[in-house]
């Protein structure tokens, strides 16, 4: 059964604000430059797509309102991929998004990579976690 939304509903500021809040909750803190980790891996956010038409095309879902383009930082050969999974309590922010445009020189300790992967694998179990650079505070920029 499909529900029809009347044209007047899209003009309702309370409805639009409610939808905006739901979308923000689904996206969570994922913005360009952020790194987050969950059971599937650790991912750097390359872009946040808020245009519903673009998100629908990227995700091939008719109801998509947004998409996040990420790269798996645990795999050196990883390619960017669009995801539409909502932010949950199993997702953990490793590094906050860039709040301003990068300027200046790269950090001498991380070469602008903002951190490094730490491998604690053993007993047949692969464990890799992202550690932000302490010298630059994870910005990748020289202080």
N, C-alpha and C positions, 0 to 999 in steps of 0.2 A: 504494500500500500504506500503510495507516495503522498506526501503532504505538500500542499501548495502554499506558498508564501505570497501574500497579497502585496502589491506594490507599496501600499502604505506602511507595511511593516519595515521595509528597508529605509524609510524616512524617519523611523522612530529612534530618537537619540539614545534612549535607554537600551533598546535592543542592540543598536550598533556598539554602544559602550560595553555591553555584556559580551558580545562576540569578540570585541578587541581584547577583553580581559581573558577570555577562554584561550584565544590564540596565543597571547603572551605567556600564559601558564603552560601551554603545550610546548612552546619553544624553549622556555626556561632561560638560563643564562647564556645560551649558545648565540654568540655573535662572532664576526670575523676575528680570527686570532685566538679565540678561546680553545682550550684543550679539555676534553672531558673523557672520562673512563667509565666503562660498564662491563658486563660479562662478555660482551662481544669484542672488546678491545679498547684502545685509546685513540681518540680521534681529534684532529685539529680541524676547526671550522674555517673553511676557506671563504664561504659566502652564505648569507642568509637571504633567501628569496621570499619576499612578501607579496609579490604580485600573484594572485590566485591563478591566472591563466598560465603563467610561466611554471608555477608549482605543479599544476595539473599536467602539463606537458612533460616536465621532468620526471614526475612520479608515476605517470600514466594512471592517475586516479581522478575520477570526475569530481570528487568533493574536496580535493586538497585546497587549502587556503594558504599554505606556506611550504617551503622545503629548505633543508640545510644541506649545503654541499660540503662534504668532509673528506679527509684523507686519513687513513689508518697510519698512525705514527709508529706502530710496532712493526710495520712491514716496509722496508726500504723501497720496494718496487710497487708500492700501493698507488693506485690511480684514484683521482677524485670520483666520488659517487654522491648522488643525491639521496637523502633519506628524509622520511616524514614521520619518524617515530617520535612520540611525545616524551617529554622530559618526565622521568619518574624518580622515585626514591632510590632506585638502583643505579642511577646516573650520578657521577661525582665530578665536580668541577676541579680540574687539576691546575689550570691557569686561566685567569680571567681574560676577557677579550681586550684587544687594543682599544684604548680610550682616545688616543690621538694619533695622528699620522707619525710614522717613524721619521726621525731626523738624527743626523750625526753619524758617528762611526759604530761599527759592530763591536760588541763586547769581546775582549781579548780571550776570555776563558771559554765561551761557548760559540765564538765566531758568528754571532748573530742568530744562532739556532734556538735561543731562549732556554736551553736546557739539554738534557741527554737522556737516553734510555738506559736504565739500570737492569741488568740481567741477573736474576737470582734463581735461575733454573737449577734443578737437581732432582735426582731420583726419577728420571723420566718425565718430569713435569716442567713445562716451559712457563717461566714467570718473568715478565718484563713490565716495568713501570716507568712512567715519565717522572723525572726529577727536574724541577725548574732550577735554572742557574742562580746561585746565591750571590754571585758577584754583581749581576745586573738586575736581580730581582725578577728574572723571567721576561725582561723587556727585549733582550737581544741587543740593546744599545749600550755603548760605553758611557760610563758615568762621569 
